[in-house]
Amino acid sequence: MDYNYFFIDGSTLLSDIKKYITKHPSLKGKKFDPVIFSKLFSLSNDLTPFHGRSYRRIVFYFVTNDKRVKEFIKVPDFKKSGAIEDLEIKYCGKKIPTYKKAADWLDGQKAPNYVRDSLYKSEKAVDTKICCDALILLSLNKLDRIFLYTNDYDFIPLCQTIKSMGANINLIQLTDSRVNKDLVREFDAFHSFKDEKIYECFGTKFKH
C-alpha cells in the first residue's frame, strides 16, 4: 500500500461550507458529513489515478473550540462500530472567545469574504499541526503523496518542501469558484467536486 494521506484544513473547509450553503439556501440547517466526503476521495474517478484507491488515513484538522464545527459538521460517533474507516478528527489549539463578537460584527457589516476569512486565520494551530504531521511522515520515508484541502498561502513552503524531497502533493477544494491560481501552481494537481457530489455530503440530492 502506498503512503497516501488526505489532510483537511478545517478552517478552510468550514469557510467553504458556509459560503456554499449561502449560495444554495436549500441546504440551510443541514450538516456536512465528513464520512461521506471521505468516500468521495477514495471513489472519485479524478483522484483514482493519483492514489489507486489506496490511502493510509484521512485527517480533518479543526480549531478546538471553533463553534462552526458544531453548526456545520456532522461529527461521526466514534464509539459506534463501523462509523469510521481510516478517518481521524484532530482538534488543535483554541479560538479566542472574543472573536465571536468580531465575526458577528463583520457579518452585520457585510464585510467581504476575504476580510471575514482573515479573522479565522489569526490562529495558526491547524496549519502548524498539518505541517508537523506531514514533515514527520516525510522524515520517516512514509509519505508518497498528500492530498491537502486548503486555500491558504501559508502552505506553499510545505508544498515546496514535499516536492523537493521527492513526494507529491495535490490540492483539493470543495469547488473551483474561489481557487487561488498562485496556490494551484505550487501543487502537482488540483481537484474539486461537482454539485451532485457535494449535496451527497449534506445527505440530500442536487436538483438542477
N, C-alpha and C positions, 0 to 999 in steps of 0.2 A: 504494500500500500504506500502510495506517495505521501509525503508530508505536506498536505494541503490544509490550509486553515482559512476560516472566514472570521474576520474581526469587524464588529459593527460599532461604529462611533454613535453611541446612543443619543448624544446631544443633536447631532445632525439628523438622525432618524426621526426623533421626536419633532424637530422643527419641520421636516418634510411632511410628516403625517399631519400636523396641524394645518399646513398650507394646502395639502391635498384635500382634507375634509372641508376646508373653506371653499375650495373650488368645486367640490362635489357634496352639496348640502344633504343629499340623501344618506350620507354616511355619518351624519351627526348623531352622537350618542353611542356609536358602535366602537369597539375596541380592536386594535391591530394585534393579530395573533403571531407571535414570533415563531411558533412551531410550524405553522403553515408557511410562513415566509422562508423558513429554513429549508423546507421541502422544495420550494421553488429553486433554491440554489442547486440542489442535488439533481433535480429533474429537468432544469432548463436546457433546451437544445443549444442555446447560445453559450452556455457555460461548460457543457459536457466536454467539448474539445480541449478545454483547459485543465479539467480535473478528472475526466474519465469516470465521473460518479464515484470518485474515491476521495474522501477527506477525513481528517482526524477529528476536528471539532469546530463548532460554530459558537462564537463567544459574543454576547451582547454586553457592552460596557455602558453603565448608567451612573450618573452622579447620585450618591447615596440618598439624599432627601429631595430629589427632583420630583415635585408633585405632578409633573406631566406624565410620569410613568404610570401612576395610578389612573390618571384621566384617559390616557390613550392606549395603554398596553394591556393586553390580556396575559398577565403573568401566569405561566404554567404552574400547576400543582405538583411540585417536585416530589411530594410524598406519595403520589399516585403511580402505581406500577404502569410502565409503558407511556407515561405522559410526555417524556422527552427521549431523544435519541442523539447522543453526541452533541448536546446543546448545553451551554452554560451561560448564566447571567451573573456578571460581576458588578458590584457597586463600589465606586471609587470616590474618596473624599466626601465633602459635604458642600451643599449650596447654601450661601448666606441667606437667612430668612428675609432680610430687608429687600432682597432682590425682587421678591413677590410684589411689593409696593411699586417698585420701579417698573416692573413688567406691566402691571395693570395701568400705570400712568401712560406708558408708551403705547399700549393698546388703545387707550382712550384718546390719545392724540393722533392715532392712525399713523404712527411712525413707520417709515419704510422698513421692509423686511431685514435689510442688512443692518439697520440700527438695532432692531429687536434681537437679531441673532447674536450681535456682539455682546449683549448682556449675558447670554448663556456661555459665551466663550471666555468670560472673565476668570473662570476656574479651569485649570488645565489638568486636573487629576485624571480624567478619562484619557486624554492624549498621552500623558506620561505613562500610564499603565499599559496602553496599547503598544507604545514604543518599547517599553521594557520587556514585555512578553515576546514581542517579535524578535528583538535582539538576542534574548536568551535562547530562543529556538534556533536562531541563525548561528550563534556561537557554538551550539551543540551539534551542528550539522543535521538538524531535524526540521529543516524548513526548505521546501521546494517552491511553494507558491502561496502567497497570501492574497485573499480577496478582501479588500478593505472598503467598507462603506463609510464614506466621509465626503465633505465638501470643504475641508479645512486646509488652507495653505501650509499650516504648520507641519503637515505630514510629508511635505516634499523632501526634506533631508532624510527621513526614514526610507522613503521610496528610493532615493538615490543610493543609499547605503545598501539596501537589499539587492538592488540590481548590480551594484559594484562587486558584491560578494557572490554573484552567480545564481541567485534565486530570482524569482519572478513576482510581480505584484500587479494585480488587476484592480481597477476602480469600479465600485458598484454604487449606484444611486437608485432611488425609487423611480424617478422619471428623469428625462433629459431636459426638462424645462428650464432648469437653472444651473446646468453643469458649467463649471469653470474650465474654459479651454486651456488655460495655462496649467491648471492642475492635471488635466487629462494627458497633456503632452509628456508628463513625467512617468506615466504608467505604461504597462505593456499592452493593456486593453481596457476598454470601458464598456460597461453593461448597465442597462436599465430595463424596466419591466412595463408591459402593456397594461392598460386599464383593467382588462379582464382578469389578469393575474393579481393585480393589486387589490381588486374588490374581493377576491377569494380570501385574502388575508384579513378582511373585515367580516368574513363569514356570510357574504352575500354575492349576488351576480350583477355584473355590469350590464346596464340596459342602454343600447345605442339610441 
